Structure formats: C-alpha cells, structure tokens
Amino acid sequence: MRQLVVAALASATLAANGGLAEAIEKRIAASGAEVAVAMRTLDGAIELLIRPDLAFHAASTMKVPVMIELFRRADAGQLALDTPVPVRNEFHSIVDGSVYRLSEGDDSDVEVYKHVGGTMTPRQLCEAMITVSSNLAANVLIEKLGAKQIQSATDALGAGGMKVLRGVEDDRAFEKGLNNTTTARGLLVLLTKIARGEAASPEASRAMVEILARQRFDDGIPAKLPPGTRVAHKTGNITKIHHDAGIVYGPRPFVIVVLVRGIEDEKVSGPLIAAIARDTYDAVSQP
C-alpha cells in the first residue's frame, strides 16, 4: 500500500503541496518503477513523503554516513583529516573475514588506485568517495572507521532507515543478502542534519556541504533546476537502481531524496529524478 504524507503550516501551502504530490505520483506511475520521495524545506514548513520507509539497496548513498562518521571522529580528536593513511586494495568480508579486492574497471574513479601501496589523507579519500563516488576510497575509510561504528552514529542521528553493514563489493555478503540499505526518510534525516549544522560540529557540517556541492554526477536532482542553483548532493547507481539525495539552495532551501528501483537505463531514471526535483523546486518556491 502506498504511503503518502503531506504536511504544511498553512492551508494554502497544503493545497499547493497536495498538487505537488499528485504531480509526482503521476510521474512515478508513468515510469513503471518503484520510487520513494522525501522532501522537507529547511525552515520545516513543508514536508512531502511518498513511500518514505520503503527499503532500497543503498548503492553509493551509504557513503554519506561514512563521511559523517569521519568528521565526527575528527571533531572528537580521534583522527586527523590531513594525516596520511595507507591505501590498500585488500578488504575483509563481514561473512567470514576472507580477503577480497576491488576491480578498477568496476569503479567510477581510477585515481585512488594510483595510490595503492602509498598513502592518502582521510580528507582526500572523503573527497574522492563523495565527488566521484570512489568505491576504493569508501572501503579504505570503512575499514578504518568500522561499519558498526558508522551505523551507531547513523542511529544516534535518528536515521535508522539507513543500514551500513559493509564495504562495497563484498560478494560473500551479497550472496547471503547482507546489503547496505536505505529509506528515503533515513537519507532525509542525515542531509537535513548536515544542512542545519547538526550532523557533527557546525564547522564540520559546513565542510560536508562543500564536499557534497562538488559532486560531479549531475544528471539527477540538479539537471532541470534553474541555472546557477546550488545543490549539495550524493548519487547512488547500480543495476536498476538510481538514487539522488541532496540539499537544494533555491529561494526556499529544501532537502530532497529520490530513490528509484526498476529502470534499467539511467538516461530514463535520471530525467525522472530531475523532473521530480524541478516540480518540487517550483512548488516550494512559490510566494
């Protein structure tokens, strides 16, 4: 059963947002895909939730809680963001501890592989993990921080819908159905915390916004927004999965999460996400 919740402070806004929900539902129905949407303006006045608690494979959106835990550790003085750490392409399955390695050809970025056997700083690894979605950078950080600790921090922020069990390409875990998952509500909580300066210290939260704003894959949320609109976001893509979650700094800033499952071609799913983001931008930007 579809879950649809629309909340607003004023009846006029509620009526307008109801029209937004209807428009988005029509787009979703036409796509034939499973889609979840969660949106909230940063002033808290408008919220739109469409299947917010439906679980999806998280794909690379799980790199957002990894980034948050990294900055929280730095805030606590438990690590230094600019102290070099070894870069190894050797990781351990959560199933039995067996070693696995990532394939350069299956990653979205190859630059981090050039540092294998050498070092990079956590700040550099985080930049690669978010802006070009480097799986190798993500796994190096997850091994350093610990998936359980990342999950604990995520839960503490109230984003229990995001489940971080492991690093990327742990095939033994995949075979047993042990995957990182997320809900639209879970990502909405995390990005709202970042946007409001509450994910870690205000300074660290601002740094995270800047990293997200340097995202290089812009075929989702930003694609149909007015030119010059600042968007700090993180994408996630695997077979028949296409997600985008971000902070849109329009006339009325808002956080939006769109999770899509069931579309093979990203040239189809990308415009769907972009259209939902533009519908939302237009609706919340009304006087």
Steps between C-alpha positions, in 0.01 A plus 500: 500500500636837405577734783452868427537772760490871430553748782501880498445795730233685303192374317600679179840333510336166572279534193797587279706216642215259447522591132873429513440157646245422229735615225786289634279194541397534134864507394573193711201309359605584143855377568391153610772505767498481877578850622522655844521874561570695818520879510512760774569872481779609732260731681292192582182646353441252218553126493415250229535125554420235240579146617767641734564174685530266202845340513730516197852381433695806612760487221743790549266708715645303793813709457319792667501337848864399445584867445302604806678251726836611363435863594351404837821309581705800395286725721568265792875513438509128421659550158653778294353568159836595350721224641586245225359147529603192297297423188460127449270316264439221747185469706326243720157348448256544787396136447825318578782755494626374166697748289351663192618775267328760287519508123622826352282438194184483713569820692383847397845646566852371435710770664499348849637173357817689404567542873478131591815416693535867594292738708220754482346713770149430632395838358621399153331161527173663605515741208545213254233288673235773467582707191589214263354219712825305533427154639863445590509821704177400672631156595827639636300734723250233606780266604656783700179620665312171536156431354347444845627835622367670186161340564501607865559862399226474237254363755596773749404761243155342468556349154434136577364450148861504375677168560876486448615140535811484285729639236440485125528176297502257792368219279472243780276738693300580185435130441351477849284808450710714737476833322509866592147638481328832539162666512417844369422610855840381625689706243270796558595499868874483430504776239277723710744458790790593272315802359409628846853454637396216731660191342826580678635839612367799301841543338520132404143506368586799280803312368276206412262728311795633298611147409148400396476818292804385299310189383592433136202282403219746433250310284252470789382774737690795344433422135176696452537764771552865403860568391722596790291321765738362761447133581697295755416138427603135479399254232479121506485268199507126445301276266139625491570726799540877467488732800575864568478681831595860561456848634360750250586862574216669315283794612367268770774242570390140536634148532373244251559127463385300196558124498426306181490125444411314183627717212788350302607811309637788707415729210140433598530494878719813511239723329231354729698607808571838340133559420393416856763740635384778266133445587600533866715808442216677320245408766698604807632816337153649461435814709 
